[in-house]
Amino acid sequence: METLLKTPTGIGGLDEITNGGFPKGRPVLICGSAGCGKTLFAAQFLVKGITDYNEPGVFMSFEETAKDLTQNFESLGFDFEKLKAEKKLQIDHVHIERSEIEETGEYDLEGIFIRLNYAIDSIGAKRVVLDTIESLFSGMQNMALLRSEIRRLFTWLKEKGVTTVITGERGENSLTRQGLEEYVSDCVILLDFRVIEQIATRRLRIVKFRGSTHGTNEYPFLIGENGISVLPVTSLMLDYKSPTEIISTGLPGLDNLFSTGGIYRASSTLITGNAGTSKTILASHFAMSSCKRNEPTLFFSFEESPEQLVRNMATIGIDFEQAIKSKLLHIQASRPSLQGLELHLMVLNKLLDELKPRTVIIDPISSLITIGNTNEVRAMLVRLMDTLKKKQINALFTSLTYDGQSEYNNSTVDAVSSLADTWIDLKNEARNNERARSLLIVKSRGMGHSNNQHDFLITGKGFQFTSSNKK
Amino acid sequence: MAKEEKWELRLYIAGQTPNSVLALKNITKYCENHLEGKYTIEVIDLLKNPQLAEGDQIFAIPTLVRKVPVPLRKIIGDLSNEEKVLVGLNIRPVKL
């Protein structure tokens, strides 16, 4: 049996979801409402096809002129002029001016076929974009003819062996206004743009993909500086490397509670605790230990401004200021609700690329829960942890918990704790008229660890265990 | 005044398809009847010259384009409805 050949989409993350890309030599329908990113999607498919896979492409636009398209995508680094000059790209703008056209008698759309054929053959195109062919419907009267011609066009494109992306406007009761999905039976992708509780998110779903397995979820996608990237909720494989190197948590007393004398490099650590249990302090020690190893460190603060964090940590002997000056530490502070979840992730990804940190701290991860529903946050956290694991970054998350049953509390802890390699819980208790702080290692994968509650104090030198914790 | 009027028409076809042949026959007939001596019809076969399709924004075959007098007008189809063609081209019929 012949297996279905795939063509890489050029859209980050989509090849993963589609198990290798679009069906080679077949039409793909991208539908969605206005402003959801259809044209960009199509343009990226074409441009990446040229630059990354050496497949020339034809952009047939029924809406925007070649000049507009060129301008629009300039900001994303898509250089249409250059690709055109290199004979890798052809742009053909099909402009139908209703007011200057009369129809009388029989005709067909051979003109479009001829133009496409000419454009494809002149550069040996392997990819074609039709954006948006439905515009024809407003320019013509004979709907029956138009439909049969569109059907003929798709068949022809298939015979021509080009992979075609067709965009279509979302209809009220159907995927596209003119029911294009009837004609494109191989692969249909739906883009969606919604605003939930004032936060905008974009999503992508593969509605159908004949002859291929594919992810069936709705996947968030981003339009960033480099175009569209889709974020698979979970990467399909658990295939990251697991180093055996041990690093310090920043506290010798804590390191000694692990049989290995520290935690694994590139592992993820979760610190939970009520308000005022010194989560941020523990996280700060961890950050400093990373800086001491001369490793770039990224500290995401969702509650304190960088200045405040620096000031507060200075009072317990943690010198963030020096670390920032030596460019080892970068504190990124923002309100969780300032951006949608995906944007947070994007900012993080961008910083990961720019700063190439070896350690990332997110304090606290629980504030992200205020900006999305539980499933979304969970999905995002999984993606986040995957990304960090893949990049071999030491990760530390703090999470605020409350006494008693709380919906908020459980969902983040549930989401992260099962994924985290090490889980440390901090407690504040009243004992003998005194507030006693204690630490418990709930779990730590791949190593033995202490099962006791260890009391500690916060002093002018930071975190100090009351017992010596020596091995 | 009317004598100075000159009509430049262009008919786009794609090979000798029935629609194209019929369109050429029709427009020639109408012109002979109503524009005798003051018209030219240029036939462009896009199968031979596909690069010419973009310039006049041709998408349907056959398409008749009135280049002169301006403004540009297009009539798509086999031109079987004489009245529509004449109205579309803004030609005053000669009363026979």
HADDOCK unambig.tbl for C-alpha pairs under 7 A between the chains (distance, minus, plus):
assign (segid A and resid 94 and name CA) (segid B and resid 57 and name CA) 6.30 0.50 0.50
assign (segid A and resid 95 and name CA) (segid B and resid 57 and name CA) 6.23 0.50 0.50
assign (segid A and resid 100 and name CA) (segid B and resid 72 and name CA) 6.97 0.50 0.50
assign (segid A and resid 100 and name CA) (segid B and resid 73 and name CA) 4.99 0.50 0.50
assign (segid A and resid 100 and name CA) (segid B and resid 74 and name CA) 5.84 0.50 0.50
assign (segid A and resid 101 and name CA) (segid B and resid 73 and name CA) 6.26 0.50 0.50
assign (segid A and resid 101 and name CA) (segid B and resid 74 and name CA) 4.66 0.50 0.50
assign (segid A and resid 101 and name CA) (segid B and resid 75 and name CA) 5.47 0.50 0.50
assign (segid A and resid 102 and name CA) (segid B and resid 74 and name CA) 6.23 0.50 0.50
assign (segid A and resid 102 and name CA) (segid B and resid 75 and name CA) 4.54 0.50 0.50
assign (segid A and resid 102 and name CA) (segid B and resid 76 and name CA) 6.17 0.50 0.50
assign (segid A and resid 102 and name CA) (segid B and resid 88 and name CA) 6.27 0.50 0.50
assign (segid A and resid 103 and name CA) (segid B and resid 75 and name CA) 5.60 0.50 0.50
assign (segid A and resid 103 and name CA) (segid B and resid 76 and name CA) 4.90 0.50 0.50
assign (segid A and resid 103 and name CA) (segid B and resid 77 and name CA) 5.89 0.50 0.50
assign (segid A and resid 104 and name CA) (segid B and resid 76 and name CA) 6.23 0.50 0.50
assign (segid A and resid 104 and name CA) (segid B and resid 77 and name CA) 5.02 0.50 0.50
assign (segid A and resid 104 and name CA) (segid B and resid 78 and name CA) 6.50 0.50 0.50
assign (segid A and resid 104 and name CA) (segid B and resid 79 and name CA) 5.24 0.50 0.50
assign (segid A and resid 104 and name CA) (segid B and resid 80 and name CA) 6.39 0.50 0.50
assign (segid A and resid 104 and name CA) (segid B and resid 81 and name CA) 5.99 0.50 0.50
assign (segid A and resid 104 and name CA) (segid B and resid 84 and name CA) 6.86 0.50 0.50
assign (segid A and resid 105 and name CA) (segid B and resid 77 and name CA) 4.67 0.50 0.50
assign (segid A and resid 105 and name CA) (segid B and resid 78 and name CA) 4.89 0.50 0.50
assign (segid A and resid 105 and name CA) (segid B and resid 79 and name CA) 5.62 0.50 0.50
assign (segid A and resid 105 and name CA) (segid B and resid 80 and name CA) 5.45 0.50 0.50
assign (segid A and resid 105 and name CA) (segid B and resid 81 and name CA) 6.84 0.50 0.50
assign (segid A and resid 106 and name CA) (segid B and resid 19 and name CA) 6.47 0.50 0.50
assign (segid A and resid 106 and name CA) (segid B and resid 77 and name CA) 4.75 0.50 0.50
assign (segid A and resid 106 and name CA) (segid B and resid 78 and name CA) 5.25 0.50 0.50
assign (segid A and resid 107 and name CA) (segid B and resid 19 and name CA) 6.52 0.50 0.50
assign (segid A and resid 107 and name CA) (segid B and resid 60 and name CA) 6.51 0.50 0.50
assign (segid A and resid 107 and name CA) (segid B and resid 61 and name CA) 5.53 0.50 0.50
assign (segid A and resid 107 and name CA) (segid B and resid 62 and name CA) 6.04 0.50 0.50
assign (segid A and resid 107 and name CA) (segid B and resid 76 and name CA) 6.73 0.50 0.50
assign (segid A and resid 107 and name CA) (segid B and resid 77 and name CA) 4.39 0.50 0.50
assign (segid A and resid 107 and name CA) (segid B and resid 78 and name CA) 6.34 0.50 0.50
assign (segid A and resid 108 and name CA) (segid B and resid 60 and name CA) 5.48 0.50 0.50
assign (segid A and resid 108 and name CA) (segid B and resid 61 and name CA) 5.39 0.50 0.50
assign (segid A and resid 109 and name CA) (segid B and resid 59 and name CA) 5.64 0.50 0.50
assign (segid A and resid 109 and name CA) (segid B and resid 60 and name CA) 4.24 0.50 0.50
assign (segid A and resid 109 and name CA) (segid B and resid 61 and name CA) 5.93 0.50 0.50
assign (segid A and resid 110 and name CA) (segid B and resid 59 and name CA) 6.73 0.50 0.50
assign (segid A and resid 110 and name CA) (segid B and resid 60 and name CA) 5.87 0.50 0.50
assign (segid A and resid 110 and name CA) (segid B and resid 61 and name CA) 5.61 0.50 0.50
assign (segid A and resid 111 and name CA) (segid B and resid 53 and name CA) 6.79 0.50 0.50
assign (segid A and resid 111 and name CA) (segid B and resid 58 and name CA) 5.58 0.50 0.50
assign (segid A and resid 111 and name CA) (segid B and resid 59 and name CA) 3.99 0.50 0.50
assign (segid A and resid 111 and name CA) (segid B and resid 60 and name CA) 4.95 0.50 0.50
assign (segid A and resid 111 and name CA) (segid B and resid 61 and name CA) 5.75 0.50 0.50
assign (segid A and resid 112 and name CA) (segid B and resid 59 and name CA) 4.72 0.50 0.50
assign (segid A and resid 114 and name CA) (segid B and resid 50 and name CA) 6.07 0.50 0.50
assign (segid A and resid 115 and name CA) (segid B and resid 50 and name CA) 6.45 0.50 0.50
assign (segid A and resid 115 and name CA) (segid B and resid 53 and name CA) 6.36 0.50 0.50
assign (segid A and resid 115 and name CA) (segid B and resid 54 and name CA) 6.92 0.50 0.50
assign (segid A and resid 118 and name CA) (segid B and resid 50 and name CA) 6.17 0.50 0.50
assign (segid A and resid 118 and name CA) (segid B and resid 51 and name CA) 6.90 0.50 0.50
